[in-house]
Structures are given as structure tokens and as C-alpha cells.
Amino acid sequence: MNTSSPTLETRWHQLFPKLTRAEIDRICRFGRSRAYRKGEYLEKTGAPSPGLIVILSGTVEMTQHDALGHEEGIVTYGPGQFMAEIASLSGSPVLVDGVAATDVEALIIPSARLRELIVAEAELGERIMRALILRRVAILESNVAGPIIVGASGDADVLRLENFLERSGQPHHTLDAGDSEEGKAVVERFHVSERDLPIVLCPNGKLLRNPDERTLAACLGLVRKIDGSRLYDVVIVGSGPAGLAAAVYAGSEGLSTFMLDCNAFGGQAGASMRIENYLGFPTGITGMKLMARAYNQAQKFGVESSIPEEAVRLRCAPSELIIETKSDQRLRARAVVIATGARYRRLDIPNLAEFEGSHVHYWASPLEAKLCAGQEVVLVGAGNSAGQATVYLASQVAKVWMLVRGASLAAKMSRYLVDRIE
């Protein structure tokens, strides 16, 4: 496995800052102290994050491992350093292990109080927030933590699961069941038949046979039980750009906010490889990075979410609105924002569905580009999404054909994309 992380190599001082005694004294009011014995876990993969853990004395060894037991050391924390990553903002499952190398005394700041700290202590909060984000980036780059997908290369279900994990910001690794020796060994070890592929090995040791996205998310601890007795100020259905913007603004105003999405955060924008006409990014940014920033910002302001979780029914009660979900849960709200986006238009071809996910795709991410490498591809459409996909794929495949119904690209496409394609 490739375990290198450019972020670890180039931004070490931002990843692992050391707090001064004065800074620790200032944040003590947000938490409580606790002692750990040598060998005791402070954090454990798959368990809910306890929040931010500031080491007051002693040392802690941080490691990450996958579902097959491959383990890699990350860093040793000492006094003044803190344990946490972006999951700590919401209490989501931990992706790494933290074990006391000596007897340790630590300050524990739970997730809710961590969000208060980041808002109350502007300069320190910025440093902490940056470290949390960069640590998740480093975990994603290391290619060690998280679940393992085992299946045939190019299989539609393998691609579906990879896309879900990529767009959910979850680390994972894929093994080819046919060409990889390790993939073959996993199939033999668990006595998996070809019809059961792909399988997913979760960090908690559970094996899933071709799961849907919600089943996989549940195994990873990404979906949580909704408190049906709580009345939220706002419930947002959809977590694309509009839904995330509504979540950030509502959360920053102090409204209790809950967000749902039936797939992954980011919507269509999250699938774009490059966005250059979005305010504030003159050099451009990938859709996934832009949407991840918005999602992290929403968590910073205390927005709760359950993704994937599909809203299927809206009922109006005398003094509230009730949203019912596909998993038979319900949310109570004073207001509901519906930001469900659009459905993809499909070509009027009788057997199109047979090829979707394996040969027909609705966005062009690195996963699709890898499948199409060295081949000719046909791109149908001439809007901005098509233009961005064309520019990206042109450097990845042998040739790109564009099928355009209109008289010219300029009819629906931004000028800068037309110029670049020409």
C-alpha cells in the first residue's frame, strides 16, 4: 500500500501545533481533566470521538490500521499537543488509535464544547480548525485507515462504493479480487463466491456483501439515531451547495439545525474536478474541496447531520413540521428548507441502465478517468458540467468526443470553458 502523505511532509507544524501554558489555561474551562494508565486507549478506531484531548503530561502513540490489520505509526504526542481530527467536531467515529505510552494526564474537551471553544477563541480556534482539517487530509492520503473494498476492477458496484466513500471524505482502500494477490487471499480467507462481490471489510471487523450506501455508512458509524423528541429550528433536506449554505447560515445564527441527504454531501458540485467561476477562488478549486470546506464549516457551527438518510414524507402538524425518513425515523422542525437539487437527464436509449456505473457515468472524477485511461470517450451535453468534464478528461484519455445538440458550445457554456476547449 502507498502510505506516503504529502500533507504530513509539508505541513507538519500546522498539523501538530503545540499549545502554550497560557493557552491551555484559557481553554481549561471548556473541559475536564482525566488520568490514563500506560497502555490504555485514549481513542480507538470506530468508537465515537471523545472530542479534543490536550496532553498535560506523558506521551501518547498515534497509529492507524485497516480491516486486515496493516498498521502504521503516525505521531507521538507530548505535553501541550492535542489529539483530534475533523470527526471530533461532531463526535463521529475515530479513524485512528491513541494509546498511552506512559501514564498520561489529559484535558478532555467534548465535541459540543470544542465547537464553543473554536468560536470563542478566534485565533486559537483557527489554528485548531486548520489542524483538524489537515489531519483528515493526511489520513485520506495515507491510504491505510478505513474500510477495504474487494471486487473486480471496473465493476459498477465497486465504483459506486468508491464514489460514496470518496465523496463522504472517508479513507478506504480497494483490492482487485482477480489481479491482486492480497485481494485473492481475502476472497479465499472469507470463502466469498463471485456472486457476492464486491465485499467490504469494515474497521470493526464486520464483512458486508455488496452493501448499499446506507448499510456501509451504518457500519462505519456515519448515520446516527435521530432524536424524534427534539424540535429543531431548521431541518434541511439536501446537502449540495444550497443546502450547505443554508446550514452554515442557520448554524452561525444559533439555530438548532439538522441536515439530511440521501447520498453524500456536496451534490453535483462535489463531483466537479475544477470550479473556476465561484466567488473567492481565482485559481479554481475542485468541487469536493469546496464542498468539504462548507461541510466542515457547518459542523463548526453545530449543525447535525445524518448522511445518507433519505426524507420520504413531510407532514404538517398544528405547531410543527414532521419529516419522515426511509429508515422509519422522524424529525420535528419549526421550518424546513428543501434543497434537493435536480435529477440527471438520461438519454432515451432502451438498454441504457445496463451500462450505468460501468460504461455510462454522470460525472468525471479520478475514478472514472482511471477506468477510461487510454480509451476514447463520448461526452453528451454542452453545459458547464460538460465543459469541466471535457477539460479534465482531455488530459486523461486518448480522445474526447462531444455530442452537442445546440448550434455552438457558447449557447450554454461559460466563455472561459469554451475558450479552453477550443
C-alpha positions in Angstrom: 0.0 0.0 0.0 1.1 3.6 -0.6 1.3 5.2 2.8 3.0 8.4 1.8 1.2 11.7 2.7 2.4 14.9 1.1 0.5 16.9 3.8 2.4 15.2 6.6 5.7 16.0 4.9 5.0 19.6 4.0 2.7 21.0 6.7 3.9 19.2 9.9 3.9 22.3 12.0 0.3 23.1 11.2 -0.8 19.5 11.7 0.7 19.2 15.1 0.9 22.6 16.8 1.9 22.9 20.5 -0.2 24.9 22.8 1.5 27.2 25.4 0.8 27.0 29.1 -1.2 30.2 28.8 -3.4 28.8 26.0 -4.1 25.7 27.9 -5.1 27.7 31.0 -7.5 29.7 28.8 -9.3 26.6 27.5 -9.5 24.6 30.7 -13.0 26.0 31.3 -14.2 24.0 28.3 -13.2 20.6 29.6 -12.2 18.4 32.4 -9.0 16.6 33.3 -8.6 12.8 33.3 -5.8 10.4 34.0 -4.9 7.3 31.8 -2.7 4.4 32.7 0.1 3.2 30.4 -1.3 1.0 27.7 -4.8 2.5 28.0 -6.7 3.7 24.9 -7.5 7.5 24.7 -9.1 7.0 21.3 -10.0 3.8 19.5 -10.8 3.2 15.8 -14.6 3.0 15.3 -15.5 4.4 18.7 -17.2 7.8 18.9 -14.7 10.7 19.2 -14.4 12.0 22.8 -13.7 15.4 21.4 -10.4 17.3 21.7 -7.8 15.7 24.1 -5.0 18.0 25.2 -2.0 16.2 26.7 -0.9 17.7 30.0 1.7 15.2 30.9 3.0 11.9 29.5 3.1 10.7 25.9 0.5 9.1 23.5 1.3 6.9 20.5 -1.0 7.5 17.5 -1.4 4.7 14.9 -3.8 3.9 12.1 -4.8 0.5 10.7 -7.1 -1.1 8.2 -9.5 -4.0 8.4 -6.7 -6.5 7.6 -4.5 -5.4 10.4 -2.0 -3.3 8.4 -0.8 -0.8 10.9 1.3 2.4 10.6 2.6 4.8 13.2 1.6 8.5 12.8 3.0 10.6 15.6 3.8 10.6 19.3 2.0 13.4 21.2 3.6 15.0 24.2 2.6 17.8 26.7 1.0 20.7 25.1 -0.2 18.9 22.0 -3.7 17.8 21.3 -5.5 14.8 19.8 -8.4 15.3 17.4 -9.4 15.5 13.8 -12.4 16.7 11.9 -14.6 13.9 13.3 -14.1 15.4 16.8 -16.4 18.3 15.9 -19.5 16.0 15.7 -18.5 13.0 17.8 -18.3 10.8 14.7 -16.2 7.6 14.8 -12.5 7.9 15.3 -10.3 6.7 12.4 -7.1 6.2 14.4 -5.9 4.7 17.7 -4.3 6.7 20.5 -2.6 4.6 23.2 -0.9 6.0 26.3 2.8 5.2 26.0 3.3 6.3 29.6 0.9 7.3 32.4 -1.0 10.4 31.0 -2.9 13.3 32.3 -5.1 15.0 29.7 -7.7 17.7 29.3 -10.9 16.3 27.6 -13.0 18.9 25.7 -16.2 17.1 24.4 -17.4 17.9 20.9 -20.1 20.4 21.8 -17.6 22.4 24.0 -15.0 22.1 21.3 -17.3 24.0 18.9 -17.8 26.6 21.6 -14.0 26.9 22.0 -13.4 27.4 18.3 -15.9 30.2 18.2 -14.9 31.9 21.5 -11.1 31.7 20.9 -10.8 33.1 17.4 -7.0 32.9 16.8 -6.5 29.6 18.7 -9.7 28.3 17.2 -8.4 28.9 13.7 -5.2 27.0 14.4 -7.1 24.1 15.9 -9.6 24.0 13.0 -6.8 24.0 10.4 -5.1 21.1 12.2 -8.4 19.1 12.3 -8.9 19.5 8.6 -5.3 18.8 7.6 -5.3 15.7 9.8 -8.2 14.2 7.9 -6.5 15.1 4.6 -3.4 13.3 5.8 -5.4 10.2 6.8 -7.0 10.2 3.3 -3.6 10.4 1.6 -2.0 7.7 3.7 -4.3 5.0 2.2 -4.2 2.9 5.3 -7.2 3.7 7.6 -10.8 2.8 6.8 -12.7 0.0 5.1 -11.4 -2.2 2.3 -13.4 -2.9 -0.8 -12.6 -6.2 -2.6 -14.1 -6.7 -6.1 -13.4 -6.8 -9.8 -11.7 -3.9 -11.4 -14.2 -1.7 -13.2 -17.2 -3.3 -11.6 -20.1 -0.9 -11.3 -20.7 -1.7 -7.6 -17.1 -1.3 -6.8 -17.2 2.2 -8.4 -20.4 3.0 -6.6 -18.9 2.2 -3.2 -15.7 4.0 -4.0 -17.6 7.1 -5.1 -19.7 7.1 -2.0 -16.6 6.9 0.3 -14.7 9.5 -1.7 -17.5 12.0 -1.7 -18.1 11.4 2.0 -14.5 12.2 2.9 -13.9 8.7 4.2 -10.5 6.9 3.8 -10.6 3.5 2.1 -8.6 1.1 0.0 -9.7 -1.1 -2.9 -8.2 -4.6 -3.8 -8.8 -6.3 -7.1 -10.2 -9.7 -6.4 -8.7 -11.0 -9.7 -5.3 -9.4 -10.2 -4.2 -8.6 -6.6 -2.7 -11.4 -4.6 -3.9 -9.7 -1.4 -7.4 -9.5 -2.9 -7.4 -13.2 -3.9 -6.3 -14.0 -0.3 -9.1 -12.1 1.2 -11.7 -13.8 -1.0 -10.3 -17.2 0.0 -10.0 -16.3 3.6 -13.7 -15.4 3.9 -14.9 -18.0 1.5 -16.6 -15.4 -0.8 -18.2 -16.5 -4.0 -18.0 -14.4 -7.1 -21.7 -13.5 -6.9 -21.2 -11.9 -3.5 -18.6 -9.5 -4.8 -17.8 -6.8 -4.1 -17.3 -7.2 -0.3 -16.4 -4.5 2.2 -14.3 -5.2 5.3 -15.1 -2.5 7.9 -12.5 -1.4 10.5 -14.7 -3.0 13.2 -14.2 -6.4 11.6 -17.6 -6.7 10.0 -17.9 -8.1 6.5 -20.5 -6.7 4.1 -21.5 -8.4 0.9 -22.3 -5.8 -1.9 -23.9 -3.4 0.6 -26.0 -0.3 -0.3 -24.6 3.0 0.7 -26.6 3.3 3.9 -25.6 -0.1 5.1 -22.0 0.8 4.6 -22.4 4.1 6.3 -24.1 2.5 9.3 -21.2 0.0 9.6 -18.8 3.0 9.7 -20.9 4.8 12.2 -21.7 7.7 9.8 -25.5 7.5 10.3 -26.9 8.0 13.8 -30.2 7.6 15.5 -32.3 10.7 15.2 -33.8 12.1 18.4 -37.5 12.2 17.4 -38.5 14.1 20.6 -36.4 17.1 19.8 -37.9 20.1 18.0 -35.2 21.6 15.6 -35.4 25.2 14.4 -34.5 24.2 10.9 -34.2 20.9 9.0 -32.5 21.0 5.7 -33.2 18.3 3.1 -30.3 18.1 0.7 -26.6 18.9 1.3 -25.5 20.3 -2.1 -24.2 24.0 -2.3 -27.7 25.4 -1.5 -28.3 23.1 1.5 -24.8 23.6 2.9 -25.1 27.3 2.6 -28.4 27.3 4.4 -26.8 25.0 7.1 -23.8 27.3 7.6 -26.0 30.5 7.8 -28.6 28.9 10.1 -25.9 27.4 12.4 -24.0 30.6 12.6 -27.1 32.4 13.8 -27.5 30.0 16.6 -30.4 28.0 15.2 -30.6 24.3 16.0 -30.1 22.8 12.6 -30.3 19.2 11.2 -29.3 18.3 7.6 -30.3 15.2 5.6 -29.1 13.8 2.2 -29.8 10.5 0.5 -26.3 10.2 -0.9 -23.3 12.3 0.2 -22.7 15.9 0.9 -21.7 18.2 -2.0 -24.4 17.4 -4.6 -23.5 17.8 -8.3 -20.9 20.4 -7.4 -19.0 17.9 -5.3 -18.4 15.8 -8.4 -16.7 18.6 -10.4 -13.0 18.3 -10.9 -12.5 22.0 -11.2 -14.6 25.1 -10.5 -13.2 28.4 -11.6 -16.2 30.8 -11.7 -17.0 30.5 -7.9 -16.6 33.7 -6.0 -13.3 33.8 -3.9 -11.3 31.2 -5.8 -9.4 32.9 -8.6 -7.2 29.9 -9.2 -10.0 27.4 -9.1 -10.8 24.6 -6.7 -12.1 21.1 -7.0 -15.8 20.7 -6.2 -15.0 18.1 -3.5 -12.6 20.5 -1.7 -15.1 23.4 -1.9 -18.0 21.3 -0.6 -15.8 19.7 2.1 -14.9 23.2 3.4 -18.6 24.1 3.5 -19.5 20.8 5.3 -16.7 21.3 7.9 -17.9 24.9 8.4 -21.4 23.7 9.1 -20.1 21.3 11.7 -18.1 24.1 13.3 -21.4 25.9 13.9 -23.0 22.8 15.5 -25.1 21.6 12.5 -26.1 18.0 13.0 -26.5 15.6 10.0 -27.4 12.1 9.1 -26.0 11.2 5.6 -27.1 9.1 3.8 -30.6 9.4 5.1 -33.5 9.8 2.7 -36.5 12.0 3.5 -39.6 10.4 2.1 -42.6 12.3 3.6 -43.4 15.8 5.0 -46.4 16.2 7.3 -47.8 19.4 8.8 -48.8 19.3 12.4 -50.5 22.3 14.3 -47.3 23.9 15.5 -44.5 22.0 13.7 -43.4 20.2 10.6 -42.6 16.5 10.7 -40.2 14.8 8.2 -40.2 11.0 8.0 -37.2 9.1 6.6 -36.8 5.9 4.7 -35.4 4.2 7.8 -38.6 4.9 9.7 -37.2 7.8 11.7 -38.7 11.2 12.1 -37.5 14.8 12.5 -39.6 17.6 14.1 -38.9 21.2 12.9 -40.2 24.7 13.0 -39.0 25.3 9.5 -37.9 23.0 6.6 -35.6 24.0 3.8 -35.9 21.8 0.7 -32.7 21.9 -1.3 -32.9 18.6 -3.1 -31.3 19.7 -6.4 -32.1 18.2 -9.7 -32.2 14.7 -11.3 -29.8 13.9 -14.1 -31.4 13.8 -17.5 -31.0 10.4 -19.2 -30.6 9.5 -22.8 -33.7 7.9 -24.4 -32.0 4.6 -25.0 -33.8 1.4 -24.1 -30.9 -0.5 -22.6 -29.0 2.5 -21.0 -29.5 1.2 -17.5 -27.5 -2.0 -18.3 -24.3 0.1 -18.7 -24.8 2.7 -16.0 -22.0 2.6 -13.4 -19.7 0.5 -15.6 -19.6 2.3 -19.0 -22.1 5.2 -18.6 -21.3 7.8 -16.0 -22.8 11.1 -14.9 -19.7 12.8 -13.6 -15.9 12.6 -14.3 -13.9 12.1 -11.2 -10.5 10.5 -10.9 -12.2 7.1 -10.5 -13.9 7.4 -13.9 -10.8 8.8 -15.5 -8.8 5.8 -14.3 -11.4 3.4 -15.9 -11.2 5.4 -19.2 -7.5 5.8 -19.4 -6.1 5.2 -22.9 -9.6 5.0 -24.4 -11.9 7.2 -26.4 -14.9 8.6 -24.6 -18.1 10.3 -25.7 -19.4 13.2 -23.7 -23.1 14.1 -24.2 -24.0 17.7 -23.4 -22.7 21.2 -23.6 -23.3 22.9 -20.2 -20.7 24.0 -17.7 -20.5 20.5 -16.2 -19.8 19.0 -19.6 -17.2 21.7 -20.2 -15.4 21.0 -17.0 -15.5 17.2 -17.6 -14.2 17.7 -21.2 -11.2 19.8 -20.0 -10.4 17.3 -17.3 -10.8 14.1 -19.4 -8.8 15.6 -22.3 -5.6 15.1 -20.2 -6.6 11.7 -19.0 -7.9 9.7 -22.0 -6.9 9.1 -25.6 -9.7 11.2 -27.2 -12.9 13.0 -26.1 -15.8 13.3 -28.5 -18.5 15.9 -27.6 -22.1 15.4 -28.8 -23.8 18.8 -28.8 -27.4 19.4 -29.8 -27.1 23.2 -30.0 -25.6 25.4 -32.7 -22.4 26.0 -30.6 -20.8 25.5 -27.2 -21.4 29.1 -26.3 -25.2 28.6 -26.1 -25.0 27.0 -22.6 -21.3 27.1 -21.6 -19.3 29.8 -19.8 -16.9 31.6 -22.1 -13.7 30.6 -20.2 -14.6 26.9 -20.7 -15.4 27.4 -24.4 -12.0 29.2 -24.9 -10.2 26.4 -23.2 -11.8 23.6 -25.1 -11.2 25.4 -28.4 
